[in-house]
Amino acid sequence: MAQKNKTKIYFWIKLDENFFKNLAIKNLRKTVTGGDTLVIIYQQMLLSSLPNNGVIYYEGTLQDIAQEIALNLDEKLDDVRLAIDYFQKAGLLQIGDDGSAEMLQVPMLIGQETNWNKYKRDKKLEKFQPTSNQLPTSSNQAPTEIEKEIELEKEIEKEIEKEKKTETEELFSSYFSIFTNLSKKNLSRRAMALQVFITLSHEQKKRSVVGANNYVEYYKSKNPGDNEAKFSINAYEFLSNMMFEEYQQKVKVKKETLGGLI
């Protein structure tokens, strides 16, 4: 029996220091009655959209996405409708044709770690937890332990960021080299491609490499005489249009014969 992959991904949002300075947020809190409640609902919606890279899918169980969100968040339906309407007009939220809600800020704010990294973080923190229920006998001991824990948290954050950055760089290097080997015209698209690449989830980044390999193989088979790949899709468009999802499987080129295609 095949062993199931037990890796679990934990997601979080990194709100930057200017979140509450955003004009849409400030205006909502100052001019709308109950504005603080709507901001909290918006933050809850951001969090609930994390596993789907910023999308809250409409399941079709209730009349619309507002009713489903209100039920899931245990918030008043009228407040949820007001929040959706306000943030949609502010350009921070978009309702798709299928009724789903897309939180447009999430791709720029999302972070994640595996359960293994979370386990390592927890084990390191255990070193600084009290081994008994007794309080420190000296008044200057508590600040020392707190300072150590704060420093440890900072180091762990640095390690996680370093791991994420290294893995992203490696995946992007693999992805981009596939396209530059196909055609040098892609070199001018590196910065644009990287800007899109870093917004993808970890799984999407891995799928983009698979898709790039399959696309290049398909293009070369279909256009054997085009050595410069003049008509190929460039590395940026392949990401921005999410075309790598269409090439997760190898595509065979049908060969022409006198009787037609085989």
C-alpha positions, 0 to 999 in steps of 0.5 A: 500500500502506498504511503500517504504524504503526511506533509501539512502546510501551515499558512499565515499572513504578514501584514506590513506596518502600513496596513492600518494606514491604507486609505481604504482601511482608514476611511472605513474606520473613520466614516462608516458606522461599525467600520472596525467590525468590517475591518475585522471581517476583512482580516478574517476573510484574508485568513480563510482564503490562504489555503486557496492562494487568496480565493474563498470559493463559493460552494453553492450551498447557500444563496451567495458567497456572502451567506456562506462567509457569514456562516463560516465566520459566525458574523452577521450577514448584513456586516459581511455584505457591507464588507464585501461591497466596500472592499470590492469598490476599494479594489481589494476584493473581487467577485468572480463569475462563479460567485467566489471571492478573490482577496487581491492582497493575499498573493503579496502577503502570504507565507507558509511552512511545512509541519516539519518546519513547525515541529522544529520551531516548537522543539526549539522553543521548548528549550526555553520553557520552564521545567517546573511550575515554580517561578524564578527566585531572582527578579532578574531571571525572567527578563533574561529568559524572555529576551532569549525567547525573543531572540530565538523567535527572530532566529527561527524566522530568519531560518524559515525565510532563508529556506523559503528564499533559497528554495524559491531561487532554486525553483525559479532558476530551474524554470527560467533556464528551461526557457532561456535554453529554448530561446535567448529572447526570454532573457529580457523577461527575467525580472517580470517573470520573477515578479510573478513567480514569487507570488505563486504558492509552493506547489504552483512553483513546482508545477511551473517547472514541470509545465515548462519542461513539457511545453518546451519539449512539445514546442520543439517537436511541433516546430523542428525547424524553428531553432530560435523559437520565434513563435514560442511563448515567453517565460513571463506570459507562461506564468502570468497566464498560468499556462503551466497548468495546461502542460502538467502532462506531456503533449504528443505531436500528431504526425502527418502522413499521406492519409492524414494525421496519426 
